[in-house]
Amino acid sequence: MNTTENRRSANSATPYIAVHPGSIIKDELEFRGVSQKQLAKEIGVSYSLFNEVLNGKRELNPEIALLIEAATGMEAQPLLRIQLDYNLQQTKLSKSFLDRIASIRRVAAVM
């Protein structure tokens, strides 16, 4: 049986390694020859905060995404979608969270 529901596509596959939007921004800055310190100063955020976003230690939030968009032209919305996908994938990899979901499903099955 080969229905649309049974087919898998590359677009529906979960990547093996989650990609944080900071790595994409970091690559773009390197390509353009712009330093992290330079852009952090330009957009008015502390270098340490900006560096933590670029290194995946902090989430990219809408404010910083819009500031990056204004400075570089990199659209904020796709970067924020990547952050959401990253967050979801990291959550799905959390054993404690998966145990919690399994527990809820057992309770819900009885209802």
C-alpha positions as CSV (number, residue, x, y, z in Angstrom):
1,M,0.0,0.0,0.0
2,N,1.6,3.3,-1.1
3,T,-0.6,6.1,0.1
4,T,0.5,9.7,0.7
5,E,0.3,9.1,4.4
6,N,2.8,6.3,4.3
7,R,5.3,8.1,2.2
8,R,8.2,9.9,3.8
9,S,9.9,12.9,2.2
10,A,13.1,14.7,2.9
11,N,11.1,17.7,4.1
12,S,9.3,15.6,6.7
13,A,12.4,14.0,8.1
14,T,13.9,15.1,11.4
15,P,17.5,16.1,11.1
16,Y,19.9,13.9,13.1
17,I,21.6,17.0,14.6
18,A,19.6,20.0,15.6
19,V,20.7,23.3,14.0
20,H,20.7,26.4,16.1
21,P,20.1,29.6,14.2
22,G,23.2,31.1,15.8
23,S,25.5,28.9,13.8
24,I,23.8,30.1,10.6
25,I,24.2,33.7,11.6
26,K,27.8,33.1,12.6
27,D,28.6,31.5,9.2
28,E,27.0,34.5,7.5
29,L,29.0,37.0,9.5
30,E,32.2,35.1,8.7
31,F,31.4,35.0,5.0
32,R,30.8,38.8,5.1
33,G,33.9,39.5,7.1
34,V,32.0,41.1,9.9
35,S,33.1,40.4,13.5
36,Q,30.7,39.5,16.2
37,K,31.8,42.4,18.3
38,Q,31.2,44.8,15.4
39,L,27.7,43.6,14.8
40,A,26.8,43.4,18.5
41,K,27.9,47.1,18.8
42,E,25.9,48.0,15.6
43,I,22.7,46.5,16.9
44,G,23.1,47.6,20.5
45,V,23.4,44.4,22.4
46,S,26.2,43.2,24.6
47,Y,28.9,41.2,23.0
48,S,28.6,38.4,25.6
49,L,24.9,38.0,24.9
50,F,25.4,38.1,21.2
51,N,28.2,35.6,21.4
52,E,26.1,33.2,23.5
53,V,23.3,33.3,20.8
54,L,25.8,32.7,18.0
55,N,27.3,29.7,19.9
56,G,23.9,28.2,20.7
57,K,24.0,28.8,24.5
58,R,21.0,31.2,24.3
59,E,17.9,31.3,22.3
60,L,17.5,33.7,19.4
61,N,14.6,35.9,20.5
62,P,12.4,38.0,18.2
63,E,14.0,41.3,19.3
64,I,17.6,40.1,18.4
65,A,16.3,38.5,15.2
66,L,14.7,41.8,14.1
67,L,17.9,43.7,15.0
68,I,20.0,41.2,12.9
69,E,17.5,41.6,10.0
70,A,17.8,45.4,10.1
71,A,21.6,45.2,10.1
72,T,22.2,42.3,7.7
73,G,19.1,41.7,5.7
74,M,18.8,38.2,7.0
75,E,15.1,37.7,7.5
76,A,14.0,37.3,11.1
77,Q,11.1,34.9,10.6
78,P,13.1,32.0,9.0
79,L,15.7,32.4,11.7
80,L,13.0,32.2,14.4
81,R,11.5,29.1,12.8
82,I,14.9,27.4,12.9
83,Q,15.0,28.3,16.6
84,L,11.6,26.8,17.2
85,D,12.6,23.6,15.3
86,Y,15.8,23.5,17.4
87,N,13.8,23.8,20.6
88,L,11.3,21.2,19.6
89,Q,14.0,18.7,18.6
90,Q,16.0,19.3,21.8
91,T,12.8,18.7,23.8
92,K,12.1,15.5,22.0
93,L,15.6,14.3,22.9
94,S,15.0,14.9,26.6
95,K,14.6,11.6,28.4
96,S,12.8,13.2,31.4
97,F,10.4,15.0,29.1
98,L,9.7,11.8,27.1
99,D,9.0,9.9,30.3
100,R,6.6,12.6,31.3
101,I,4.8,12.4,27.9
102,A,4.6,8.6,28.2
103,S,3.0,9.0,31.7
104,I,0.5,11.4,30.4
105,R,-0.4,9.1,27.5
106,R,-1.0,6.2,29.9
107,V,-3.3,8.3,32.0
108,A,-5.1,9.7,28.9
109,A,-5.6,6.2,27.5
110,V,-7.6,5.3,30.6
111,M,-9.9,8.3,30.4
